[in-house]
Amino acid sequence: MLFTPVFFIGAGSIMTIAMLDKLAEAHGWESLSFALKLALPIAGIVAAALFLDSSAVMRFLR
């Protein structure tokens, strides 16, 4: 299913990190903003790798 609770937790997490990044930028905390900009793509890559590893479609194609 597409809209599972895990989907909403992941989307909320990404939106929270993006909001914290903008907040840190607005208040002049460049180091925190840089760390969040670095962490967001890495978290996305890890989440994609975990999804592909546990996807039933990928197991079927192997």
Phi and psi in degrees as a GROMACS rama.xvg file:
@    title "Ramachandran Plot"
@    xaxis  label "Phi"
@    yaxis  label "Psi"
@TYPE xy
-81.5986  -46.5063  LEU-2
-98.5616  72.789  PHE-3
-95.5938  166.105  THR-4
-58.928  -33.0593  PRO-5
-63.9306  -37.3102  VAL-6
-61.0747  -45.9611  PHE-7
-69.4718  -35.4939  PHE-8
-64.7776  -43.1427  ILE-9
-64.4083  -43.9073  GLY-10
-65.1119  -41.2127  ALA-11
-64.8346  -36.7548  GLY-12
-64.9359  -44.1878  SER-13
-64.9853  -41.9168  ILE-14
-65.9213  -35.9771  MET-15
-66.2911  -43.1891  THR-16
-65.0174  -40.5871  ILE-17
-64.3615  -39.6488  ALA-18
-65.818  -41.7088  MET-19
-64.2727  -35.2941  LEU-20
-63.0925  -47.3691  ASP-21
-64.8602  -36.92  LYS-22
-65.3371  -43.6997  LEU-23
-64.243  -39.1548  ALA-24
-64.1499  -42.0255  GLU-25
-67.8098  -30.5406  ALA-26
-95.5874  3.63497  HIS-27
84.9975  17.2332  GLY-28
-93.1192  80.3857  TRP-29
-65.9432  -34.8474  GLU-30
-67.311  -39.7884  SER-31
-67.5561  -40.8924  LEU-32
-62.496  -42.4958  SER-33
-64.1277  -41.5353  PHE-34
-63.5667  -39.7896  ALA-35
-68.9966  -38.3216  LEU-36
-65.9781  -27.3532  LYS-37
-80.9947  -36.8909  LEU-38
-74.6558  -33.172  ALA-39
-62.698  -49.4882  LEU-40
-66.1452  -35.4297  PRO-41
-65.4206  -41.7553  ILE-42
-64.4447  -37.1594  ALA-43
-65.1437  -41.168  GLY-44
-65.6476  -41.7262  ILE-45
-64.5026  -43.094  VAL-46
-64.0196  -39.9414  ALA-47
-65.4786  -40.2407  ALA-48
-65.2099  -40.9963  ALA-49
-66.216  -38.7619  LEU-50
-64.9948  -44.8112  PHE-51
-66.2658  -32.6703  LEU-52
-71.038  -33.4999  ASP-53
-102.016  3.74303  SER-54
-73.2285  133.712  SER-55
-67.5266  -32.5573  ALA-56
-65.1792  -42.1338  VAL-57
-66.4877  -36.7886  MET-58
-65.6346  -35.1907  ARG-59
-67.9169  -37.2958  PHE-60
-75.4781  -19.199  LEU-61
